[in-house]
Amino acid sequence: MTNTMTYRGYVASMTFDAEDKIIVGRVLDVDDIISFHGESILEFEANFHAVVDDYIAACESLGSEPEKPASGTSLNKWAEEASSAASRRSAGARAQRAKSNPSPKQTRSGLRSGRAA
């Protein structure tokens, strides 16, 4: 079960607060803190739409661009993918060097067989 909701490209988390009996939401993947709540799914959704619309309107009235939601890729996931890609490139480069520069052992044996012929 996914505990998120999407509106206009923004994604909000949904967490139930049992003590207050409300659903608490926070807009994810933006640096600004945008939070809201609702006592029902319908109220939660309406409030989510309202805070996103208000955020965009506030940014426009201040003359700044509203922050676009991040791709959703966590920093850890991005680092893992970047590290894996670098590792593959490094392994490919080593293999290419090995093909174009044979090791001294391979060169010596090649020379010996060439002399014997």
C-alpha positions, 0 to 999 in steps of 0.5 A, a space after each residue: 500500500 502506498 501512503 502518498 498522494 500526487 497533485 500537479 506533480 507534487 507528492 505528499 506523504 500520508 501518516 495517520 496520527 492516532 492521538 489526534 485522529 487526523 491524517 498528517 501530510 507533508 509535500 515531499 521532494 522540495 526543500 520548502 516545508 509544506 505540511 497539512 492535515 485532514 480528518 478524512 481522506 476527502 479533507 486531506 486531499 482538498 487540503 493537499 490541493 489547497 497548500 500546493 495551489 497556495 504555495 505556487 501562488 505565493 511564489 508567483 506573488 513574491 516573484 520567484 519560481 516555485 520549486 519543482 518536485 525532485 525526481 524522487 530518487 533519493 540521494 542514496 539511490 542516486 549515489 548507488 547508481 552513479 557508483 555502479 556506472 563508474 565501476 562499469 566504466 572502470 572495468 571496461 577501461 581496464 579490459 580495453 587497456 588489457 587488449 591493447 597492451 598485453 602483459 609482459 608475460 604474454 609479450 615474452 611468450 609471443 616473442 619466444 614462439 616467434 623466434 622458434 618459427 
